[in-house]
Amino acid sequence: MFRDISFPAVYIGLLAAFVGYSASFAIVLAGLTAMGATESQAATGLFFATIGMGVCSIWLPAITRIPAAVAWSTPGAAFLAATAVLPGGFAEAAGALIYSAGLIVLTGLIPAIGRSVAVIPKPIANALLAGVLFKLCLAPALALGEIPLLVLPVLGAWLLGLTWHRLAAMPFAVIAFLLVLVFIVELPSGLGPSAPTQWLPALAPVAPIFTLQSFFSIALPLYLVTMAGQNIPGFSVLELNGYSVNRPPMLRVTGIVSLAIAPFGAIPVNMSAITAAMMAGEDAGQNRATRYWAAMTSGIAYVLLGFAAGFVTTLASIAPIALITAVAGLALVPALVGAISAAFRDTAQLEAPALTFLIAASGMTLLDISGAFWGVIVGAVIWRAKSWAAAARAPGQ
């Protein structure tokens, strides 16, 4: 194994870890905070989510010898950020995280569950993802109106990075965010540059509460957006690059790790799509058989980054909430555009994804169950009804 190490693989792995972490840590913190997590609970959740994807990114490539990169569920964190707090607070949210991780494990154990998820029309799944992302993607615009002097430098840096390379957009935005904190935001007393910093958070496990409401409102939509927005595209990226993928064992590994970290408030981990594309391509080395070291390198980097969770959470607590959500929203813009494009690609079936998108984005609840769940139900019913009607008309045409 160690003879397979190459400079391109190590370089791309480190770059992928930096891009992946900087592009989405704000989304994870926003999601945990929206679910009622305290600062220490959010730091604990961020720590275990980072360690979880690091461990999986080392484990899976080492076993499979393919660049099977793992990330945390960014769409899932965005969904949490746009969802109302459950009656049981963060403890009930932790129960939902355990439910969701359990569903991923079951999908790896029982192929029929995976086939059931695949039955959901892809435009409906993408409309659900777009609806989940939409509210958080409004944050940059709202923050621009509320705190323009703080947001404009971040937007300018994001645009500068985007014009250079699309993967540089969020790292540039995060660097600008840090500079805004240092030079513009008034730091609270005791949090100046000379203040001592606790990098590793004081770990705060959560006693989970399990309810049917949390299962249908949080766990099931979280599972669906994780599968549709991360796992399925992640597998596809590997297959498009010529790698043979055995999906069930990978789902079992990511599901078991997600289950282990969920009691600490960590969001699920899953197959990566964007960073996997970096590590599965020629940039990670000419020899396809050795590119798995890119994913393993990213995993090692994630484990190290995990120990910065306390520092990162402290920085985030200093910034205005609107600024944090603006950074998170910018990171999700490409995912939103991709989901909307895929949702409305079939011009014969526009109403079903439209209703799924609108209901999921509305923030409505019915019978104490969130709109993300009802959006899928309504969209699927409309889709099937139109399909049956078209099939019934076909013989007479």
C-alpha positions, -999 to +999 in steps of 0.1 A: +000+000+000+027+025+010+045+020-024+013+034-040+017+069-024+023+096-050+027+134-047-003+142-070-026+120-048-014+135-016-017+170-030-052+165-043-063+148-011-052+177+010-068+202-014-101+183-014-101+182+024-096+220+026-122+227-001-147+203+015-143+216+050-141+253+043-171+251+019-195+235+044-185+238+081-208+269+084-237+249+070-231+221+096-230+247+124-261+265+111-280+232+110-270+221+145-277+256+159-311+257+142-320+224+159-314+239+193-278+229+200-258+250+225-224+262+215-207+232+232-232+208+216-226+223+182-189+220+187-192+184+198-214+176+167-189+193+144-160+174+160-176+140+156-190+147+121-155+156+110-139+126+127-166+104+112-159+114+076-122+112+082-123+077+096-146+065+067-123+083+041-094+062+054-113+030+060-132+026+026-103+034+003-079+012+022-104-017+019-116-011-017-084+004-032-106+030-050-109+068-042-141+063-022-142+097-006-166+104+023-181+137+033-207+148+058-243+153+046-242+189+035-278+188+021-288+172+054-273+200+074-290+226+051-323+208+057-318+210+095-309+247+092-343+254+074-364+233+098-383+244+129-369+232+163-386+201+175-406+202+208-379+181+225-352+204+214-317+192+204-323+159+223-352+150+200-330+161+170-303+137+182-330+109+182-338+118+146-301+117+136-300+082+151-331+072+132-316+085+099-283+067+104-302+035+111-321+039+078-287+041+060-275+010+077-307-008+068-303+003+032-269-013+031-283-045+047-315-048+027-312-040-010-350-037-013-349-005+007-324+010-017-346+000-046-376+016-029-357+049-027-347+045-064-384+042-072-389+079-063-387+098-096-354+116-099-371+150-106-390+146-073-359+138-054-341+168-069-370+191-062-370+179-026-333+187-025-338+221-041-366+229-016-345+220+013-316+242+001-337+272-010-343+289+023-306+288+033-296+300-002-317+332+004-294+340+033-267+359+014-293+382-001-310+388+032-276+394+049-266+419+022-297+440+031-291+436+068-253+439+072-239+450+038-205+461+051-198+427+065-212+407+036-198+426+006-162+416+013-173+379+015-193+382-017-164+400-035-139+373-024-164+346-035-167+361-069-129+365-072-125+328-065-152+319-088-137+337-117-104+319-111-118+284-104-152+273-092-136+252-064-117+283-051-149+303-046-157+291-010-121+290+003-118+326-008-151+334+008-140+318+041-107+336+041-126+369+036-150+359+064-121+354+088-106+388+078-140+404+084-140+389+119-105+402+126-108+437+112-145+447+112-165+428+138-161+440+173-149+411+194-164+405+228-142+410+258-119+381+264-120+369+227-092+390+213-062+376+194-043+370+226-071+350+242-064+314+249-082+290+226-095+256+233-092+237+201-108+204+212-143+211+224-156+201+258-175+170+246-212+172+253-231+140+244-269+142+241-294+119+257-316+113+226-354+114+226-372+092+201-406+103+187-427+095+156-428+132+149-390+134+147-389+103+125-412+117+099-403+154+102-365+151+104-351+116+101-369+104+069-364+137+049-328+138+062-323+102+049-338+110+015-318+141+009-286+123+020-293+095-004-304+117-033-280+145-028-249+127-017-247+089-018-262+083-052-242+111-070-211+099-051-214+064-064-221+077-099-189+098-098-168+068-091-185+047-117-182+074-143-144+074-137-143+037-144-143+023-108-163-008-099-185+001-069-202-024-045-227-001-030-242-020+000-209-025+020-201+012+016-236+022+028-231-002+058-198+014+067-210+050+064-243+041+082-226+024+111-202+053+116-231+077+113-249+057+140-219+058+163-215+096+161-253+105+160-257+105+199-231+133+200-253+154+176-233+147+145-250+147+111-247+116+089-216+109+068-220+097+032-202+093-001-188+125-015-196+138-049-177+170-056-145+162-038-147+126-051-146+140-086-113+157-078-098+125-063-110+101-089-097+121-119-063+124-135-053+152-112-048+126-085-023+107-106-020+090-140-023+056-124-059+049-116-050+021-093-031+044-069-056+073-067-072+058-035-044+075-016-060+109-024-091+098-005-070+084+023-050+116+025-082+136+027-094+113+056-062+119+075-066+157+070-103+155+082-093+137+114-067+165+121-093+192+112-117+176+137-095+188+166-101+224+155-139+221+161-137+241+194-117+269+177-140+270+146-172+270+167-158+299+188-151+319+157-186+312+144-201+323+177-183+357+174-198+364+140-233+377+135-258+349+127-267+366+094-230+365+083-226+328+092-258+318+073-247+340+043-214+320+041-234+288+043-259+299+016-231+308-008-217+273-004-250+258-014-257+279-046-241+253-070-261+225-054-293+245-056-287+253-093-280+216-101-310+204-082-334+228-099-320+221-133-324+183-128-359+187-112-374+206-142-356+188-170-387+168-181-410+193-196-439+168-196-437+165-158-433+200-144-462+202-119-450+174-096-415+187-090-429+222-087-453+212-059-425+192-042-402+221-043-428+247-031-440+225-002-405+215+009-394+251+007-424+266+025-416+254+060-452+242+065-461+214+088-492+191+087-500+167+116-467+179+132-448+165+102-425+188+081-431+200+045-402+180+032-420+147+039-453+160+024-436+175-006-424+141-016-458+125-010-477+152-030-451+152-058-451+114-062-489+113-063-491+140-090-463+123-110-480+089-109-514+104-117-500+122-148-481+091-159-512+069-156-533+094-175-507+096-203-506+058-205-544+056-206-545+081-235-517+064-255-538+035-270-563+059-285-538+083-300 
